[in-house]
Amino acid sequence: MVDHLANTEINSQRIAAVENCFGASGQPLAVPGRVLLGEGILTKECRKKPKPRIFFLFNDILVYGSIVINKRKYNSQHIIPLEDVTLETLPDTLQMKNRWMIKTSKKSFVVSAASLTERKEWISHLEECIRHLLTKTGRQPSTEHAAPWIPDKATDICMRCTQTKFSTLTRRHHCRKCGFVVCADCSRQRFLMPRLSPKPLRVCNLCYRQLLAEKKKEAEADRKQPEPICSTIPGYEPSSGDDSDKSDDDKADQWPADTEFYTSEVSWSSFHS
C-alpha cells in the first residue's frame, strides 16, 4: 500500500497541506518515496506540564509540533527518523492514561493517547513502519537512547542531594545524561556528549564522575591498541554527519478548509488500511 501511494497526487496533496500548516517555520517534507500514513493529537509530557501536540506519521519519519490553530497552523516542528525510534509502553499515572515513551538517541519523551485503542493503533503503526525500514536498510534496532527529562512538578527537592528545596528563587535544572531534576550546586559541570549536542551540556555531579571514568577507560583502551598502518590509497576520506535537535516549546499558511484528505472512520487519526 505504501509503495502504491508513494507517487500519487493525493499523497502529494496531503504532504503539501502539512507543509502549509507549518509554513516557513517548518522544513520541507516532500521527498521521493515518502508517504503520509496518518495523524493525530497526542498529549506530550513536557518539562512544565503536559501539552497537546499534533503528530504526523510518515513511512520514514515522525513529525510533531505545537498547535496554533488545529488543521490550519502549527509551529515548533520536530522531525524524528523512524530508524532511530524505540517504543516502550508505560503504566498509567493519576494524571496521565494510555502512556508510552518514544525513545531516540537525541531525545526521549512520553506521550499519552485519549484511549487505550488509540494507543494501540499508534504503537502498531509505528512499529510496522520501523520494522519495514530496518528490514529495508539492514540496520539493527537502536540501543542507545537519551534519557527522558523528569517533569519539574515531579519533585520539590533536588533529586541528587535531596537537601535543596526548589522555589521561585531556587531554580530547577535537568541533567542531560540521566534526566533528573537537580539544583545548581549539583549540576555545575558540563560534559561533551556528541550524540546529543556539539556543545558541552549540563550534567549532575554523579553523571559527570561516571562520564569522566568512562572517558578515562576509553582513553586507556585506545593507548593499548596497535598503531594503524597508514593507507596509501588516494582519494579516501572518512564520512561524517551530524543532526540537530531544537528545543521544545511554543508562526504558517492555512489548511484548505474544504479539502477532506482522510475518509477513515477513526476520529483520532486516519491511517490507510
C-alpha positions as CSV (number, residue, x, y, z in Angstrom):
1,M,0.0,0.0,0.0
2,V,2.8,2.4,0.9
3,D,4.6,1.8,-2.4
4,H,1.4,2.2,-4.3
5,L,0.7,5.6,-2.7
6,A,4.2,7.0,-2.9
7,N,3.9,8.8,-6.2
8,T,0.2,9.6,-6.2
9,E,-1.3,13.0,-6.4
10,I,-3.4,12.6,-3.3
11,N,-0.3,11.8,-1.2
12,S,1.5,14.9,-2.6
13,Q,-1.5,17.0,-1.6
14,R,-1.6,15.6,1.9
15,I,2.1,16.3,2.4
16,A,1.8,19.8,0.9
17,A,-1.1,20.6,3.3
18,V,1.1,19.6,6.3
19,E,3.9,21.8,5.0
20,N,1.5,24.7,4.6
21,C,0.3,24.4,8.1
22,F,3.9,24.7,9.4
23,G,4.7,27.4,6.9
24,A,8.1,29.0,6.7
25,S,9.0,27.8,10.2
26,G,8.9,24.1,9.1
27,Q,11.2,22.1,6.9
28,P,10.2,20.7,3.5
29,L,8.6,17.2,3.9
30,A,8.1,16.1,0.4
31,V,10.8,13.7,-0.8
32,P,10.6,10.8,-3.3
33,G,9.1,7.7,-1.8
34,R,7.7,9.4,1.3
35,V,4.1,8.6,2.3
36,L,1.9,10.3,4.9
37,L,0.2,7.5,6.7
38,G,-1.7,9.2,9.5
39,E,-2.1,12.0,12.0
40,G,-3.5,12.7,15.4
41,I,-3.2,14.8,18.6
42,L,-1.3,13.3,21.5
43,T,-0.5,14.7,24.9
44,K,3.2,15.2,25.3
45,E,4.6,15.3,28.8
46,C,6.7,18.5,28.7
47,R,9.0,19.9,31.4
48,K,6.5,22.3,32.9
49,K,3.2,20.4,32.2
50,P,1.5,18.1,29.7
51,K,0.6,19.8,26.4
52,P,-1.3,18.7,23.3
53,R,0.9,18.2,20.2
54,I,0.0,17.4,16.6
55,F,1.8,14.2,15.3
56,F,2.2,13.1,11.7
57,L,3.3,9.6,10.9
58,F,5.2,9.1,7.6
59,N,6.7,5.8,6.4
60,D,10.2,7.0,7.3
61,I,9.8,9.9,9.8
62,L,7.6,11.1,12.7
63,V,6.8,14.8,12.7
64,Y,5.3,16.7,15.6
65,G,4.7,20.3,16.5
66,S,2.7,22.8,18.6
67,I,-0.9,23.6,17.7
68,V,-1.7,27.2,17.0
69,I,-5.0,26.6,15.1
70,N,-5.9,22.9,14.6
71,K,-5.7,21.8,11.0
72,R,-4.6,25.3,9.9
73,K,-1.5,26.5,11.7
74,Y,1.3,24.6,13.6
75,N,4.8,25.6,14.7
76,S,7.9,24.3,16.6
77,Q,8.3,21.5,14.1
78,H,10.3,18.4,15.1
79,I,11.4,15.6,12.8
80,I,12.4,12.2,14.1
81,P,13.8,9.5,11.8
82,L,11.9,6.3,12.5
83,E,15.1,4.2,12.2
84,D,16.2,5.8,15.4
85,V,12.9,5.2,17.3
86,T,12.2,2.6,20.0
87,L,8.9,2.4,21.8
88,E,8.1,1.5,25.4
89,T,4.6,1.1,26.9
90,L,4.3,2.8,30.3
91,P,1.8,2.3,33.2
92,D,-0.9,4.8,33.8
93,T,-0.5,7.6,36.4
94,L,-3.2,9.5,38.3
95,Q,-2.8,12.4,35.8
96,M,-2.0,10.6,32.6
97,K,-3.5,7.5,31.0
98,N,-2.6,5.4,27.9
99,R,1.1,6.4,28.1
100,W,4.1,5.3,26.1
101,M,7.7,6.5,25.6
102,I,9.2,7.5,22.3
103,K,13.0,6.9,22.7
104,T,15.7,8.2,20.3
105,S,19.4,8.8,20.6
106,K,18.9,12.5,20.8
107,K,15.7,12.9,22.7
108,S,13.2,10.7,24.6
109,F,9.8,11.8,25.8
110,V,6.4,10.4,27.0
111,V,3.1,10.8,25.2
112,S,-0.4,9.7,26.0
113,A,-3.4,9.0,23.9
114,A,-7.1,9.7,24.5
115,S,-8.0,6.0,24.8
116,L,-6.3,2.6,25.0
117,T,-7.5,1.8,21.5
118,E,-5.8,4.9,20.2
119,R,-2.5,4.0,21.9
120,K,-2.6,0.5,20.4
121,E,-3.3,2.0,16.9
122,W,-0.3,4.4,17.2
123,I,2.1,1.8,18.5
124,S,1.0,-0.8,16.0
125,H,1.6,1.6,13.0
126,L,4.8,3.0,14.4
127,E,6.2,-0.5,15.0
128,E,5.2,-1.6,11.5
129,C,7.0,1.4,9.9
130,I,10.1,0.9,12.0
131,R,10.2,-2.8,11.2
132,H,9.8,-2.2,7.5
133,L,12.6,0.5,7.5
134,L,15.1,-1.7,9.4
135,T,14.4,-4.6,7.1
136,K,14.9,-2.4,4.1
137,T,18.2,-0.8,5.4
138,G,19.6,-3.9,7.1
139,R,20.2,-1.9,10.3
140,Q,19.8,-3.2,13.8
141,P,17.3,-1.5,16.2
142,S,18.8,1.4,18.2
143,T,20.1,0.5,21.6
144,E,21.4,3.9,22.8
145,H,18.7,6.4,23.9
146,A,18.6,9.8,25.5
147,A,17.2,9.9,29.0
148,P,13.7,11.5,29.2
149,W,13.5,14.6,31.4
150,I,11.6,14.1,34.6
151,P,8.9,16.8,34.8
152,D,9.5,19.7,37.1
153,K,6.5,19.1,39.2
154,A,7.6,15.5,40.0
155,T,9.8,16.7,42.8
156,D,10.1,19.7,45.1
157,I,13.7,18.9,46.1
158,C,16.9,18.2,44.3
159,M,16.9,14.5,43.3
160,R,20.7,14.2,43.9
161,C,21.5,15.9,47.2
162,T,17.8,15.7,48.5
163,Q,18.6,18.8,50.5
164,T,17.9,21.8,48.3
165,K,14.2,22.8,48.1
166,F,13.1,24.4,44.9
167,S,11.3,27.8,45.0
168,T,10.8,30.9,42.9
169,L,14.4,31.9,43.6
170,T,15.9,28.4,43.6
171,R,15.7,27.1,40.0
172,R,15.3,23.5,38.8
173,H,17.8,22.2,36.3
174,H,17.9,18.9,34.3
175,C,20.9,16.6,33.9
176,R,21.2,15.8,30.2
177,K,22.6,12.4,31.0
178,C,20.1,10.9,33.5
179,G,17.2,13.4,33.1
180,F,17.0,14.0,36.9
181,V,15.7,17.4,38.3
182,V,18.7,18.8,40.2
183,C,19.8,22.0,41.9
184,A,22.6,24.4,40.6
185,D,25.1,23.1,43.1
186,C,24.6,19.5,42.0
187,S,24.9,20.3,38.3
188,R,27.7,22.8,37.9
189,Q,29.6,20.6,35.5
190,R,29.4,20.4,31.7
191,F,30.3,17.5,29.5
192,L,30.6,17.0,25.8
193,M,28.2,14.3,24.6
194,P,28.5,14.5,20.7
195,R,25.4,12.2,20.3
196,L,23.2,14.8,21.9
197,S,24.9,18.1,21.1
198,P,28.1,19.6,19.6
199,K,28.4,21.7,22.8
200,P,29.1,20.6,26.4
201,L,25.8,20.0,28.3
202,R,24.8,20.4,31.9
203,V,25.2,17.1,33.9
204,C,24.7,16.3,37.5
205,N,27.8,15.6,39.6
206,L,27.2,11.8,39.7
207,C,26.9,11.5,36.0
208,Y,29.9,13.8,35.5
209,R,32.1,11.4,37.5
210,Q,30.7,8.4,35.6
211,L,31.3,10.1,32.3
212,L,34.9,11.0,33.3
213,A,35.5,7.4,34.3
214,E,34.2,6.1,31.0
215,K,36.3,8.6,29.1
216,K,39.4,7.6,31.0
217,K,38.7,3.9,30.4
218,E,38.3,4.5,26.7
219,A,41.5,6.5,26.5
220,E,43.4,3.7,28.2
221,A,41.9,1.2,25.8
222,D,42.9,3.3,22.8
223,R,46.5,3.5,24.1
224,K,46.7,-0.3,24.1
225,Q,45.6,-0.5,20.5
226,P,48.5,-1.1,18.0
227,E,49.4,1.8,15.7
228,P,47.3,1.6,12.5
229,I,49.0,1.1,9.2
230,C,48.7,4.3,7.1
231,S,46.8,3.7,3.9
232,T,48.4,5.0,0.7
233,I,45.2,4.7,-1.3
234,P,44.4,8.2,-2.6
235,G,41.1,9.9,-2.5
236,Y,39.7,8.2,0.6
237,E,38.1,10.5,3.2
238,P,36.1,9.3,6.2
239,S,32.5,10.3,6.0
240,S,30.7,12.0,8.8
241,G,27.3,13.5,9.5
242,D,25.5,15.4,12.2
243,D,22.0,16.2,13.1
244,S,20.5,18.9,15.2
245,D,17.6,18.8,17.6
246,K,16.0,22.1,18.6
247,S,14.5,22.6,22.0
248,D,10.8,22.1,22.6
249,D,8.0,24.8,23.1
250,D,5.9,27.2,21.9
251,K,4.3,31.0,13.1
252,A,2.3,29.2,8.7
253,D,-0.3,29.2,6.0
254,Q,-3.8,28.0,6.0
255,W,-5.0,24.4,5.5
256,P,-7.5,24.2,2.6
257,A,-10.8,24.4,4.5
258,D,-12.9,22.4,2.0
259,T,-10.4,19.6,1.4
260,E,-11.1,16.3,3.0
261,F,-7.9,14.2,2.8
262,Y,-8.9,11.4,5.1
263,T,-12.0,9.3,4.9
264,S,-11.4,6.7,7.6
265,E,-14.0,6.5,10.4
266,V,-11.3,6.6,13.0
267,S,-11.7,10.0,14.6
268,W,-8.4,10.4,16.4
269,S,-6.2,9.6,13.4
270,S,-6.7,8.4,9.9
271,F,-4.5,5.5,8.6
272,H,-4.6,3.7,5.3
273,S,-5.9,0.2,5.7
